[in-house]
Amino acid sequence: MSHQSGASQFPSLFEAALEDYRKQTGTRLVDHPLNAKLIKCDSVESITAVLQEQAQVFLKFQGDDGKVMKSLKAAVHVLHSLSASTLLREAINLVCLKALKHFPGS
C-alpha cells in the first residue's frame, strides 16, 4: 500500500471536511452567507473587515460582559466533571438496568 504525500491528500481531506460540515449543519459551506462576503474581498483589509464584523456580531450575541459564554463554560465544566465521575456512571447504569426490568420482554 503506497502512502500519499500530505499535499496530495489535502483535496480528499478537504472534501471530506466539507461533507462533514454539510451533514452536521445541513448547509453546504459554499452556501453560507459568510462565504458570499469573503468571495467579494480583494485585499487583506477587506477580509479583515469582514472577520471583524463577524467578531462584533459574536460579541454582541454573548453580551458585553460575556454572561452567555460564562454560563456556557460553567455548564460544560459541570457536565464534563459529571461525565468523568465513576460513581455517576455506575448509578446511571443501575437506573438503566432497573428501567429495563420494567419493560415487557426484557
N, C-alpha and C positions, 0 to 999 in steps of 0.2 A: 504494500500500500504506500503510495507516494504522498508526501506532505506538501501542501500548498504553502507558498510564502504568505506572510501577513498581508502584503499588498494584493495578492491575487484572491485572498479570502474575503477581503473587505466588501466587495459588491454583494456577495451572498449573505454575509453577516448583516449588512445594512438593510437589504431587502427583508431579511428575517425580522429585524428590529421594527421596520415599518409595518410589517404584517402583525406583529405582536401588539404594537400600539393600536392598530385598527381593531383588533379583537378585543382589547381591553377598554377602548373608549367608544367604539362604534363609529369612529371618524377616521378617514384617511388623513394622514398628516398633511398631504398636499392640499387638502380642502380646508385646513384650519385657517381662520381669519388672520392669524399672525403671519402665516406663510405669505399671504397676499401682500401684506405690508412690507415684509422683508424683500420680496421679489422686486418691489419698486425702488429699493435702496440702491444707490450708486456710489456710496462712499462710506468710509469708516464712521464719519459723523452722522450720516443718516441712519445707519444701522444702530449706532449707539443711542440715537434719539428714540428709535422705536423700542429698544430694550429698556431705556429709562422710563418711557411712558408705561410699559408693562409693569415695571417695578413700582411706579407710583400707584397704578391700579391695585396692585397687590397690597401695598402699604395702606391704602385707603380701605381695602377689604378687611385687613386684620385690625384696623383701628390705629389711632395714633399711639396708643400705649401698648399695643400688641396683645391685648387681652385674649383674642381668639387663639393666637399661636401659643400663648402661655397656658391656656386651658387645654389645648390640644396636646401640648408637650406633657402636661401633668397627667392627662388621661392615658397617653401612650406609656408613660413611665409606670403608672399603676398596672395597666394591662400586661406590660412586659414582666413586671415583678410577679404578678399572679401566674402568668404562664410558666414561669420558671419554678414555681412552688410545687414540690413533690407532693406535699400534703393535699394541696388543692386538686392536683391531677388525680390522686387516689380517691378523693372524695367525689369528684365528678364521675369517675369510673364506677364507684359504688352506686351512685344515684342512677346512672345509666343502666346498670345491671338490675337494680330494683324495678326500674320503669319497664324494662323488657319482660320481667316476670309477670307483669300485669296485663300484657297483651296476649290475646288468644293465639295459639300456635307457636308461642316462643318456648 
